[in-house]
Amino acid sequence: MCRNIRPLNNFEPPATRDETHAAALQYVRKVAGATKPSQRNQEAFDRAVAAVARATEELLDELVNVGPKKDREVEAVKARARAEKRYAS
């Protein structure tokens, strides 16, 4: 799966519509094999992004979490540390 799609579940504050739309856009781009559709395919592309975003929001609303909510800032610091370690010379 696309590395640019980040987990959206079990965060405080919850994922925003912009975040679910961005994840849906990345998914559709990956599946379609194009970052920007042709004019002829734009409408189908936009419908697909909207459908995936709706499905993502429904999924996130229905998931039951038993663990504590994750803090976005703490997770971002951890991700930066992993990237620094991975790309260190």
C-alpha positions as CSV (number, residue, x, y, z in Angstrom):
1,M,0.0,0.0,0.0
2,C,1.0,3.6,-0.4
3,R,3.4,4.8,2.3
4,N,1.9,8.2,2.2
5,I,-1.4,7.0,3.7
6,R,-1.2,7.3,7.4
7,P,-3.2,5.5,10.1
8,L,-6.2,7.7,11.1
9,N,-7.8,5.6,13.8
10,N,-7.6,6.1,17.5
11,F,-6.1,9.6,17.6
12,E,-7.0,12.5,19.8
13,P,-8.3,14.7,18.2
14,P,-10.0,12.4,15.7
15,A,-9.2,12.5,12.0
16,T,-10.6,15.5,10.2
17,R,-12.5,15.4,6.8
18,D,-9.4,16.9,5.2
19,E,-7.3,14.0,6.5
20,T,-9.8,11.3,5.3
21,H,-10.0,13.1,1.9
22,A,-6.2,13.2,1.6
23,A,-6.0,9.5,2.4
24,A,-8.8,8.7,-0.2
25,L,-7.0,10.8,-2.8
26,Q,-3.7,9.0,-2.2
27,Y,-5.5,5.6,-2.5
28,V,-7.3,6.5,-5.7
29,R,-4.2,7.9,-7.2
30,K,-2.3,4.6,-6.4
31,V,-5.1,2.4,-7.8
32,A,-5.6,4.6,-10.9
33,G,-1.8,4.8,-11.5
34,A,-2.0,8.5,-12.1
35,T,-1.6,11.5,-9.8
36,K,-3.7,13.7,-12.1
37,P,-6.5,12.2,-14.3
38,S,-7.2,13.3,-17.8
39,Q,-10.1,15.7,-18.3
40,R,-12.1,12.7,-19.6
41,N,-11.5,10.8,-16.4
42,Q,-11.8,13.6,-13.9
43,E,-15.4,13.1,-13.0
44,A,-14.9,9.3,-12.3
45,F,-11.8,10.1,-10.4
46,D,-13.6,12.7,-8.2
47,R,-16.5,10.3,-7.6
48,A,-14.1,7.6,-6.5
49,V,-12.3,9.9,-4.1
50,A,-15.6,11.0,-2.5
51,A,-16.8,7.3,-2.2
52,V,-13.5,6.2,-0.6
53,A,-13.5,9.2,1.8
54,R,-17.1,8.4,2.8
55,A,-16.2,4.7,3.4
56,T,-13.2,5.8,5.4
57,E,-15.2,8.1,7.6
58,E,-17.9,5.4,8.2
59,L,-15.2,2.9,9.1
60,L,-13.5,5.2,11.6
61,D,-16.9,6.1,13.2
62,E,-17.7,2.4,13.7
63,L,-14.4,1.0,14.9
64,V,-14.2,0.2,18.6
65,N,-10.9,0.9,20.3
66,V,-9.8,-0.6,23.5
67,G,-6.4,1.1,23.8
68,P,-5.7,4.6,24.9
69,K,-6.0,7.4,22.2
70,K,-2.7,8.3,20.6
71,D,-1.4,11.8,20.6
72,R,-0.7,13.2,17.2
73,E,2.3,15.3,18.3
74,V,3.9,12.3,20.1
75,E,3.5,10.1,17.1
76,A,4.9,12.8,14.8
77,V,8.1,13.0,17.0
78,K,8.4,9.2,16.9
79,A,8.0,9.2,13.1
80,R,10.7,11.9,12.7
81,A,13.1,9.9,15.0
82,R,12.5,6.8,12.9
83,A,13.1,8.7,9.7
84,E,16.3,10.3,11.1
85,K,17.6,6.9,12.1
86,R,16.7,5.3,8.7
87,Y,18.3,8.0,6.6
88,A,21.3,8.8,8.8
89,S,24.6,8.5,6.9
